[in-house]
């Protein structure tokens, strides 16, 4: 059975567990500038601290360890360390030419650990989701209040960048492509267009997860869409799942997941933050608190895939995995 067939089979049988935050775990290492640089980039002209994607090249063992901890906590799917892995985002560091290598190596690290855990329990295969972040530019909104018609990026530029990232993630061993933390659906549509092109060119089927972000209590994405409008905008492809992550805690996310669950023909995913950030930008919600809130998701039969975003740790994922083990996944006619 192929990895894709295994994935759809697992999804039809149980609620799948996605991992938690990569950044939260890397902060525990307290890496400084020289750690980000390593020997290879010691003379790089710009500051590199904060470029977490680069750690796949300079601190690969740390990335591997994070993946391993999440699998040990109960994850079925881990995300590659590639949230900012486009030429657009890497331009901040002058590292555009490293994008293919960054994504390829990040996927290889995740693939290695996933295969290690699958070998231990062949009846429960583990999967790698290539993480594709939203970039730091928006195709729908002007960054200049004095020129509302101006755009910092075009659809074509986004498509080209996303295609490069997606190809490298697939070449490195990703099973799934996860277009995540979508605040501008036009950006996401560029990514989906790029992935669809790859499917045609390579004559392959790529399971695609799409995850938007509701930015505040208005219940809309940053570019102004409601949960229902967001769903309609991305439903032209045969997706593996659609869902929401980031920005909100589990309690605040519930009404928007209800909209998706009642209207989506795909699996529904959720990976909320560990509550809302405190005055210092930290996340205080305990694993037990978060699991208790996620209980509402499964009591109402809203989800097929569940994980954690900002502030979540292997402890949070373990608590969630222990909870949902006793629940059936949301009913959906999943098409492989």
NUZA-957418 format. One record per residue (C-alpha): x, y, z. Coordinates in steps of 0.1 Angstrom, whole numbers, plus 5000, padded with zeros to 4 digits. Layout:
N
XYZ;...
end
This chain:
336
500050005000;501450344991;501950625016;498950815002;496650505005;497950455040;497150815048;493550805035;492950475053;494250615086;492050925082;488950715076;489650515108;490550765135;491351125144;494851195133;497251385155;499351665140;502451795159;502752115179;504852425176;508352405162;509352765173;508252705209;510452405211;513452565194;513252855219;514152615246;517552575231;518252955235;520252955202;522353265197;523653425165;526653185162;524352885166;522152995137;525253065115;527252745122;530552705105;529052735070;527453075074;529953235099;530753515075;527253575062;526753955058;523353985075;522153885110;520653525110;519253485145;515553415142;515753235109;514452905123;514352745088;518052775086;518552555116;517652255094;521152315079;523152445109;521452255138;519751955121;520051745152;517851995171;515151975144;515351595144;514951595182;511751815180;510251585154;511051275175;509551425207;506251495189;506051145175;506751005210;503951225223;501551055198;501751255166;500751085133;501851375112;504851615117;505451945098;508652025082;510752315095;509952525065;507352785075;509353065059;510952855032;510153075002;512453314983;510053584994;510553525031;514253435028;514953765011;514953915046;518253735051;519553745016;519253365014;516953324984;519453084967;519252844996;515452784993;515552454974;518252314997;516452435029;513152275020;514751955006;516951905037;514051985061;511851725044;514651475045;515051525083;511351475089;511151175066;514051005084;512251035118;508850945104;510250625088;512050545121;508750545139;506750365112;509350085113;508650045150;504850025145;504149935109;500449915116;500550285124;502450465097;503750825103;503451105078;505351415068;503551745060;505651995041;504852325058;504152615035;503652945053;501853255040;505053465033;505453815047;503653975018;499953995009;498553984974;495154134984;496054425006;498254735001;501054795026;500855165018;497855345034;498355635009;498155404979;495355144984;495855004948;499554914954;500554554960;503954444973;503754114954;501953964924;500053634921;502653514896;505553594919;503853404947;503053104925;506653084913;507953094949;505452844962;506252604933;509952604941;509252534977;506652264970;508852074946;511752064970;509551944998;508151664977;511651574965;512851555001;510051315010;506951505021;503751305019;501451605023;501751975014;500252195041;499352545030;498952705065;498353015086;496553165056;495653535063;495153615026;493353365005;494753504973;498253394985;496853054993;495253024958;498753104943;500152814964;497352584954;497752674917;501452594920;500752254936;498152174910;500752254883;503152014899;500451744900;499951784863;503551804854;504651504875;501451304870;501151254908;498451314934;499551524963;497451524995;496851895003;495952035037;494752395038;494652585071;493552945074;493753175104;490953385119;492853685132;490453825158;486953815173;485453955140;485653595127;487353695095;490753635080;493053945077;491953985041;488354005052;486853655046;484453475069;485053105075;482353005050;483853245023;487353105030;486052745025;484352834992;487553004979;489652694983;487152414976;487952394938;490652134945;490251784959;491851864992;492751625020;491651875046;490552225053;490852395087;492152665109;495252725130;497052995149;495853335162;493153185186;492952935213;490752625211;487752785228;487653085204;488052855173;485052645179;482352845161;484552865129;485252495130;481452435132;481052635099;483652415082;482352095096;478852155084;479852265049;483152095039;483351795017;486951735030;488351635063;488551915089;491752005107;492452235137;495552325155;494952615178;497352805200;497852725236;495252995245;495853355238;499253525245;499753705278;501254055281;504753915275;503753715244;503953385262;501253115262;500052995296;497452735288;498452395303;498152075283;495151975305;493352305299;493852275262;492651915260;489552005280;488752275254;489452045225;486951795241;484252025227;485551965191;485351595194;482051585215;480451775186;482151565159;483851855142;487351735134;489451465116;492951605123;493951785155;497251945167;498752255182;500152585171;501952865190;502852775226;502152405223;504652145232;504851765232;503051765265;500151945249;500051695220;500251405244;497251535263;495251585231;496251245217;495151075250;491851255248;490851195212;491850825212;488350755226;486550945198;485550865163;486551115135;484051345119;482051165092;483251265058;483251105024;486951105019;488051074983;491650934977;
end
